[in-house]
Amino acid sequence: MRLTIAEIRRRSPVLAALEKDGKLKIVGSMYHLLGGRVEFCS
């Protein structure tokens, strides 16, 4: 999950800049099929 977030930042300078400026937050999440719980990872 953390590698995917890092890859998004690396491949998209636009999203990385927006995140740096505090206008966007890139986070990963995992949806647990059993129970429907969503676990977020920043």
NORFEN-V960488 format. One record per residue. N is the residue number from 1. RES is the residue in one small letter. PHI is phi as a letter, one per 40 degrees, with the letter a starting at -180 (999 if undefined). Layout:
N:RES:PHI ; N:RES:PHI
//
This chain:
1:m:999 ; 2:r:c ; 3:l:c ; 4:t:c ; 5:i:c ; 6:a:c ; 7:e:c ; 8:i:c ; 9:r:c ; 10:r:c ; 11:r:c ; 12:s:b ; 13:p:d ; 14:v:c ; 15:l:c ; 16:a:c ; 17:a:c ; 18:l:c ; 19:e:c ; 20:k:c ; 21:d:c ; 22:g:g ; 23:k:c ; 24:l:a ; 25:k:b ; 26:i:c ; 27:v:b ; 28:g:b ; 29:s:a ; 30:m:b ; 31:y:c ; 32:h:c ; 33:l:c ; 34:l:c ; 35:g:g ; 36:g:g ; 37:r:c ; 38:v:b ; 39:e:b ; 40:f:c ; 41:c:b ; 42:s:c
//
